[in-house]
Amino acid sequence: MSNDWLIILYVAFALGAICAIGIASELRRRHFGPAHPEDTVFRCAKCGNVYTDDGDVERSRCSQCGKLNEPMIF
């Protein structure tokens, strides 16, 4: 083998190893990472406070003034 082929093979194996490590790291992160809960955004009609609450609630109480609010629709 010539020196050119040795260099090409070395670089190809190095790039392949980096790609394999990156893919394995991403798969591990997705598997073990915390799930992002879907939050709903609310804006208080009384004081204008913008806040989030769990996605399964239809109405939420404002933490500033206590008024019940409907979720914002974007």
Distance bins in CASP14 RR format, pairs under 12 A and 6 or more apart:
PFRMAT RR
TARGET T0000
AUTHOR 0000-0000-0000
RMODE 2
METHOD distances of the structure
MODEL  1
1 7 0 0 0 0 0 1 0 0 0 0 0
1 8 0 0 0 0 1 0 0 0 0 0 0
1 9 0 0 0 0 1 0 0 0 0 0 0
1 10 0 0 0 0 0 1 0 0 0 0 0
2 8 0 0 0 0 1 0 0 0 0 0 0
2 9 0 0 0 0 0 1 0 0 0 0 0
3 9 0 0 0 0 0 1 0 0 0 0 0
3 10 0 0 0 0 0 1 0 0 0 0 0
4 10 0 0 0 0 0 1 0 0 0 0 0
4 11 0 0 0 0 0 1 0 0 0 0 0
5 11 0 0 0 0 0 1 0 0 0 0 0
5 12 0 0 0 0 0 1 0 0 0 0 0
6 12 0 0 0 0 0 1 0 0 0 0 0
6 13 0 0 0 0 0 1 0 0 0 0 0
7 13 0 0 0 0 0 1 0 0 0 0 0
7 14 0 0 0 0 0 1 0 0 0 0 0
8 14 0 0 0 0 0 1 0 0 0 0 0
8 15 0 0 0 0 0 1 0 0 0 0 0
9 15 0 0 0 0 0 1 0 0 0 0 0
9 16 0 0 0 0 0 1 0 0 0 0 0
10 16 0 0 0 0 0 1 0 0 0 0 0
10 17 0 0 0 0 0 1 0 0 0 0 0
11 17 0 0 0 0 0 1 0 0 0 0 0
11 18 0 0 0 0 0 1 0 0 0 0 0
12 18 0 0 0 0 0 1 0 0 0 0 0
12 19 0 0 0 0 0 1 0 0 0 0 0
13 19 0 0 0 0 0 1 0 0 0 0 0
13 20 0 0 0 0 0 1 0 0 0 0 0
14 20 0 0 0 0 0 1 0 0 0 0 0
14 21 0 0 0 0 0 1 0 0 0 0 0
15 21 0 0 0 0 0 1 0 0 0 0 0
15 22 0 0 0 0 0 1 0 0 0 0 0
16 22 0 0 0 0 1 0 0 0 0 0 0
16 23 0 0 0 0 1 0 0 0 0 0 0
16 24 0 0 0 0 0 1 0 0 0 0 0
17 23 0 0 0 0 0 1 0 0 0 0 0
17 24 0 0 0 0 0 1 0 0 0 0 0
18 24 0 0 0 0 0 1 0 0 0 0 0
18 25 0 0 0 0 0 1 0 0 0 0 0
19 25 0 0 0 0 0 1 0 0 0 0 0
19 26 0 0 0 0 0 1 0 0 0 0 0
20 26 0 0 0 0 0 1 0 0 0 0 0
20 27 0 0 0 0 0 1 0 0 0 0 0
21 27 0 0 0 0 0 1 0 0 0 0 0
21 28 0 0 0 0 0 1 0 0 0 0 0
22 28 0 0 0 0 1 0 0 0 0 0 0
22 29 0 0 0 0 1 0 0 0 0 0 0
23 29 0 0 0 0 0 1 0 0 0 0 0
23 30 0 0 0 0 0 1 0 0 0 0 0
24 30 0 0 0 0 0 1 0 0 0 0 0
24 31 0 0 0 0 0 1 0 0 0 0 0
25 31 0 0 0 0 0 1 0 0 0 0 0
25 32 0 0 0 0 0 1 0 0 0 0 0
25 33 0 0 0 0 0 1 0 0 0 0 0
26 32 0 0 0 0 0 1 0 0 0 0 0
26 33 0 0 0 0 0 1 0 0 0 0 0
27 33 0 0 0 0 0 1 0 0 0 0 0
30 36 0 0 0 0 0 1 0 0 0 0 0
36 55 0 0 0 0 0 1 0 0 0 0 0
37 52 0 0 0 0 1 0 0 0 0 0 0
37 53 0 0 0 0 0 1 0 0 0 0 0
37 54 1 0 0 1 0 0 0 0 0 0 0
37 55 1 0 0 1 0 0 0 0 0 0 0
37 56 0 0 0 0 1 0 0 0 0 0 0
38 52 0 0 0 0 1 0 0 0 0 0 0
38 53 0 0 0 0 0 1 0 0 0 0 0
38 54 0 0 0 0 1 0 0 0 0 0 0
38 55 1 0 1 0 0 0 0 0 0 0 0
38 56 0 0 0 0 1 0 0 0 0 0 0
38 57 0 0 0 0 0 1 0 0 0 0 0
38 71 0 0 0 0 0 1 0 0 0 0 0
39 50 0 0 0 0 0 1 0 0 0 0 0
39 51 0 0 0 0 1 0 0 0 0 0 0
39 52 1 0 1 0 0 0 0 0 0 0 0
39 53 1 0 0 1 0 0 0 0 0 0 0
39 54 1 0 0 1 0 0 0 0 0 0 0
39 55 1 0 1 0 0 0 0 0 0 0 0
39 56 0 0 0 0 0 1 0 0 0 0 0
39 57 0 0 0 0 1 0 0 0 0 0 0
39 60 0 0 0 0 0 1 0 0 0 0 0
39 71 0 0 0 0 1 0 0 0 0 0 0
39 72 0 0 0 0 0 1 0 0 0 0 0
40 50 0 0 0 0 0 1 0 0 0 0 0
40 51 0 0 0 0 1 0 0 0 0 0 0
40 52 1 0 0 1 0 0 0 0 0 0 0
40 53 1 0 1 0 0 0 0 0 0 0 0
40 54 1 0 0 1 0 0 0 0 0 0 0
40 55 1 0 1 0 0 0 0 0 0 0 0
40 56 0 0 0 0 1 0 0 0 0 0 0
40 57 1 0 0 1 0 0 0 0 0 0 0
40 58 0 0 0 0 1 0 0 0 0 0 0
40 59 0 0 0 0 0 1 0 0 0 0 0
40 60 1 0 0 1 0 0 0 0 0 0 0
40 69 0 0 0 0 0 1 0 0 0 0 0
40 70 0 0 0 0 1 0 0 0 0 0 0
40 71 1 0 1 0 0 0 0 0 0 0 0
40 72 0 0 0 0 1 0 0 0 0 0 0
40 73 0 0 0 0 0 1 0 0 0 0 0
40 74 0 0 0 0 0 1 0 0 0 0 0
41 49 0 0 0 0 0 1 0 0 0 0 0
41 50 1 0 0 1 0 0 0 0 0 0 0
41 51 1 0 0 1 0 0 0 0 0 0 0
41 52 1 0 1 0 0 0 0 0 0 0 0
41 53 0 0 0 0 1 0 0 0 0 0 0
41 54 0 0 0 0 0 1 0 0 0 0 0
41 55 0 0 0 0 1 0 0 0 0 0 0
41 57 0 0 0 0 0 1 0 0 0 0 0
41 60 0 0 0 0 1 0 0 0 0 0 0
41 69 0 0 0 0 0 1 0 0 0 0 0
41 70 0 0 0 0 0 1 0 0 0 0 0
41 71 1 0 0 1 0 0 0 0 0 0 0
41 72 1 0 1 0 0 0 0 0 0 0 0
41 73 0 0 0 0 1 0 0 0 0 0 0
41 74 1 0 0 1 0 0 0 0 0 0 0
42 48 0 0 0 0 1 0 0 0 0 0 0
42 49 0 0 0 0 1 0 0 0 0 0 0
42 50 1 0 0 1 0 0 0 0 0 0 0
42 51 1 0 1 0 0 0 0 0 0 0 0
42 52 1 0 0 1 0 0 0 0 0 0 0
42 53 1 0 0 1 0 0 0 0 0 0 0
42 54 0 0 0 0 0 1 0 0 0 0 0
42 55 0 0 0 0 0 1 0 0 0 0 0
42 57 0 0 0 0 1 0 0 0 0 0 0
42 58 0 0 0 0 0 1 0 0 0 0 0
42 59 0 0 0 0 1 0 0 0 0 0 0
42 60 1 0 1 0 0 0 0 0 0 0 0
42 61 0 0 0 0 1 0 0 0 0 0 0
42 62 1 0 0 1 0 0 0 0 0 0 0
42 63 0 0 0 0 1 0 0 0 0 0 0
42 64 0 0 0 0 0 1 0 0 0 0 0
42 66 0 0 0 0 0 1 0 0 0 0 0
42 67 0 0 0 0 0 1 0 0 0 0 0
42 68 0 0 0 0 1 0 0 0 0 0 0
42 69 1 0 1 0 0 0 0 0 0 0 0
42 70 1 0 0 1 0 0 0 0 0 0 0
42 71 1 0 1 0 0 0 0 0 0 0 0
42 72 1 0 0 1 0 0 0 0 0 0 0
42 73 0 0 0 0 0 1 0 0 0 0 0
43 49 1 0 0 1 0 0 0 0 0 0 0
43 50 1 0 1 0 0 0 0 0 0 0 0
43 51 1 0 0 1 0 0 0 0 0 0 0
43 52 0 0 0 0 0 1 0 0 0 0 0
43 53 0 0 0 0 0 1 0 0 0 0 0
43 60 0 0 0 0 0 1 0 0 0 0 0
43 62 0 0 0 0 1 0 0 0 0 0 0
43 64 0 0 0 0 0 1 0 0 0 0 0
43 67 0 0 0 0 0 1 0 0 0 0 0
43 69 1 0 0 1 0 0 0 0 0 0 0
43 70 0 0 0 0 1 0 0 0 0 0 0
43 71 0 0 0 0 1 0 0 0 0 0 0
43 72 1 0 1 0 0 0 0 0 0 0 0
43 73 0 0 0 0 0 1 0 0 0 0 0
43 74 0 0 0 0 0 1 0 0 0 0 0
44 50 1 0 0 1 0 0 0 0 0 0 0
44 51 1 0 0 1 0 0 0 0 0 0 0
44 53 0 0 0 0 0 1 0 0 0 0 0
44 59 0 0 0 0 0 1 0 0 0 0 0
44 60 0 0 0 0 1 0 0 0 0 0 0
44 61 0 0 0 0 1 0 0 0 0 0 0
44 62 1 0 1 0 0 0 0 0 0 0 0
44 63 0 0 0 0 1 0 0 0 0 0 0
44 64 1 0 0 1 0 0 0 0 0 0 0
44 65 1 0 0 1 0 0 0 0 0 0 0
44 66 1 0 0 1 0 0 0 0 0 0 0
44 67 1 0 1 0 0 0 0 0 0 0 0
44 68 0 0 0 0 1 0 0 0 0 0 0
44 69 1 0 1 0 0 0 0 0 0 0 0
44 70 0 0 0 0 0 1 0 0 0 0 0
44 71 0 0 0 0 0 1 0 0 0 0 0
44 72 0 0 0 0 0 1 0 0 0 0 0
45 59 0 0 0 0 0 1 0 0 0 0 0
45 60 0 0 0 0 0 1 0 0 0 0 0
45 62 0 0 0 0 1 0 0 0 0 0 0
45 64 0 0 0 0 0 1 0 0 0 0 0
45 65 0 0 0 0 1 0 0 0 0 0 0
45 66 0 0 0 0 0 1 0 0 0 0 0
45 67 1 0 0 1 0 0 0 0 0 0 0
45 68 0 0 0 0 1 0 0 0 0 0 0
45 69 1 0 1 0 0 0 0 0 0 0 0
45 70 0 0 0 0 1 0 0 0 0 0 0
45 71 0 0 0 0 0 1 0 0 0 0 0
45 72 0 0 0 0 0 1 0 0 0 0 0
46 61 0 0 0 0 0 1 0 0 0 0 0
46 62 1 0 0 1 0 0 0 0 0 0 0
46 64 0 0 0 0 1 0 0 0 0 0 0
46 65 1 0 1 0 0 0 0 0 0 0 0
46 66 0 0 0 0 1 0 0 0 0 0 0
46 67 1 0 1 0 0 0 0 0 0 0 0
46 68 0 0 0 0 1 0 0 0 0 0 0
46 69 0 0 0 0 1 0 0 0 0 0 0
47 62 1 0 0 1 0 0 0 0 0 0 0
47 63 0 0 0 0 1 0 0 0 0 0 0
47 64 1 0 1 0 0 0 0 0 0 0 0
47 65 1 0 1 0 0 0 0 0 0 0 0
47 66 0 0 0 0 1 0 0 0 0 0 0
47 67 1 0 0 1 0 0 0 0 0 0 0
47 69 0 0 0 0 0 1 0 0 0 0 0
48 62 0 0 0 0 1 0 0 0 0 0 0
48 63 0 0 0 0 0 1 0 0 0 0 0
48 64 0 0 0 0 1 0 0 0 0 0 0
48 65 0 0 0 0 1 0 0 0 0 0 0
48 66 0 0 0 0 0 1 0 0 0 0 0
48 67 0 0 0 0 1 0 0 0 0 0 0
48 69 0 0 0 0 1 0 0 0 0 0 0
48 72 0 0 0 0 0 1 0 0 0 0 0
49 60 0 0 0 0 0 1 0 0 0 0 0
49 61 0 0 0 0 0 1 0 0 0 0 0
49 62 1 0 1 0 0 0 0 0 0 0 0
49 63 1 0 0 1 0 0 0 0 0 0 0
49 64 1 0 1 0 0 0 0 0 0 0 0
49 65 1 0 0 1 0 0 0 0 0 0 0
49 66 0 0 0 0 1 0 0 0 0 0 0
49 67 0 0 0 0 1 0 0 0 0 0 0
49 69 0 0 0 0 1 0 0 0 0 0 0
49 72 0 0 0 0 0 1 0 0 0 0 0
50 60 0 0 0 0 0 1 0 0 0 0 0
50 62 0 0 0 0 1 0 0 0 0 0 0
50 63 0 0 0 0 0 1 0 0 0 0 0
50 64 0 0 0 0 0 1 0 0 0 0 0
50 69 0 0 0 0 0 1 0 0 0 0 0
50 71 0 0 0 0 0 1 0 0 0 0 0
50 72 1 0 0 1 0 0 0 0 0 0 0
51 57 0 0 0 0 0 1 0 0 0 0 0
51 60 1 0 0 1 0 0 0 0 0 0 0
51 61 0 0 0 0 1 0 0 0 0 0 0
51 62 1 0 0 1 0 0 0 0 0 0 0
51 63 1 0 0 1 0 0 0 0 0 0 0
51 64 0 0 0 0 1 0 0 0 0 0 0
51 65 0 0 0 0 0 1 0 0 0 0 0
51 66 0 0 0 0 0 1 0 0 0 0 0
51 67 0 0 0 0 0 1 0 0 0 0 0
51 69 0 0 0 0 1 0 0 0 0 0 0
51 71 0 0 0 0 0 1 0 0 0 0 0
51 72 0 0 0 0 0 1 0 0 0 0 0
52 60 0 0 0 0 1 0 0 0 0 0 0
52 62 0 0 0 0 0 1 0 0 0 0 0
52 63 0 0 0 0 0 1 0 0 0 0 0
52 69 0 0 0 0 0 1 0 0 0 0 0
52 71 0 0 0 0 1 0 0 0 0 0 0
52 72 0 0 0 0 1 0 0 0 0 0 0
53 59 0 0 0 0 1 0 0 0 0 0 0
53 60 1 1 0 0 0 0 0 0 0 0 0
53 61 0 0 0 0 1 0 0 0 0 0 0
53 62 0 0 0 0 1 0 0 0 0 0 0
53 63 0 0 0 0 1 0 0 0 0 0 0
53 68 0 0 0 0 0 1 0 0 0 0 0
53 69 0 0 0 0 1 0 0 0 0 0 0
53 70 0 0 0 0 0 1 0 0 0 0 0
53 71 0 0 0 0 1 0 0 0 0 0 0
53 72 0 0 0 0 0 1 0 0 0 0 0
54 60 0 0 0 0 1 0 0 0 0 0 0
54 71 0 0 0 0 0 1 0 0 0 0 0
55 71 0 0 0 0 1 0 0 0 0 0 0
56 71 0 0 0 0 0 1 0 0 0 0 0
57 68 0 0 0 0 0 1 0 0 0 0 0
57 69 0 0 0 0 0 1 0 0 0 0 0
57 70 0 0 0 0 0 1 0 0 0 0 0
57 71 0 0 0 0 1 0 0 0 0 0 0
58 68 0 0 0 0 1 0 0 0 0 0 0
58 69 0 0 0 0 0 1 0 0 0 0 0
58 70 1 0 0 1 0 0 0 0 0 0 0
58 71 1 0 0 1 0 0 0 0 0 0 0
59 66 0 0 0 0 0 1 0 0 0 0 0
59 67 0 0 0 0 1 0 0 0 0 0 0
59 68 1 0 1 0 0 0 0 0 0 0 0
59 69 1 0 0 1 0 0 0 0 0 0 0
59 70 1 0 0 1 0 0 0 0 0 0 0
59 71 0 0 0 0 1 0 0 0 0 0 0
60 66 0 0 0 0 1 0 0 0 0 0 0
60 67 0 0 0 0 1 0 0 0 0 0 0
60 68 1 0 0 1 0 0 0 0 0 0 0
60 69 1 0 1 0 0 0 0 0 0 0 0
60 70 0 0 0 0 1 0 0 0 0 0 0
60 71 1 0 0 1 0 0 0 0 0 0 0
60 72 0 0 0 0 0 1 0 0 0 0 0
61 67 1 0 0 1 0 0 0 0 0 0 0
61 68 1 0 1 0 0 0 0 0 0 0 0
61 69 1 0 0 1 0 0 0 0 0 0 0
61 70 0 0 0 0 0 1 0 0 0 0 0
62 68 1 0 0 1 0 0 0 0 0 0 0
62 69 1 0 1 0 0 0 0 0 0 0 0
62 70 0 0 0 0 0 1 0 0 0 0 0
63 69 0 0 0 0 0 1 0 0 0 0 0
END
